């Protein structure tokens, strides 16, 4: 029997090819490239790897929208075009950044009270960026989950770091600096009650002020394991355990104690989010579990089992396809997909690191084979910063997302009792 996905594509093929060859603006090379993309997609989907595993929930088709290397969020016309394009291509979720670099990207009384942001970030036309995005996204059938990108991170130069040094944690040698993909940052102490209160307030503020569908936290809702040696945390550890904090940052008991503290905060944050908006999607986008727990004290499997997470998107930014696929069959991901909408983060390119269509397509099909959805990092690199023309890349998504996958409110899974 012919692959059902192939049947869908074959029914659609005449319309797709017509769209390719009716564009007089295309050069013959571009038309040929588009045709080959269509042909490769059809062949790929007829192969066993192209089969789609049964999914319990609508397929997550998301995209992160950042304020780096792009001006889309700030410009009303560009944002209108972006939301229209995503809606037409049957995407269903957007994750716009609202918290990074020590600043929020919306009018915030919380940030003003904390003395960290006296200005209000607005768009090019003076608009409230998040309100503008929510209206345009919803009009195009897209869910909006504001993305608290920096979690507990803040740059050393930020007003937050300067105004509240008591909120910062440190390494055993007393240094605070940490260098990652976001550059040099300090880490807020996730165990400090005032830090917890601040993060909770900006999250609830977004839910209060905007008609959003949930909130999202990523791998920075965590703490690198070398941190936690500030006086507040070590005193709390001694008080609760009767022991000094181990000099070995990877000591299993020390890792577990800090991870459990972080879990307790996420449980409480989820409780307050649900009290504010019961159907809000509480989304988490962590690294693969072993690294997330051991390296970042982020026990997202415990969060899943305690009913904290409504959506899981694991960042599997592996360029090697075999390594990518190995992560998809991990038991914790398979456990998650039986309970909540689950997917993987797929890198579609960076300004200085383009990713080709063939790799993107192979990863989408590998995720589908495991019954997983996907979110792409990031919007602009879906079409730009790429080795192929934008029209060619859009045409691929038009084929792969031929039919809608409409999402609505959260579906809560039952809790698994703690042992």
Helices and strands as residue ranges (DSSP letters): H 4-21, H 28-46, G 48-50, E 61-65, H 76-88, E 93-96, E 99-100, E 103-104, H 109-113, H 129-139, E 143-148, E 153-154, H 159-163, G 165-167, E 178-180, E 183-187, H 193-209, E 214-218, H 231-241, H 252-276, E 281-285, H 289-296, H 300-305, E 311-315, H 321-328, H 331-337, E 341-347, E 349-350, E 353-354, H 357-369, E 373-377, H 379-383, H 390-400
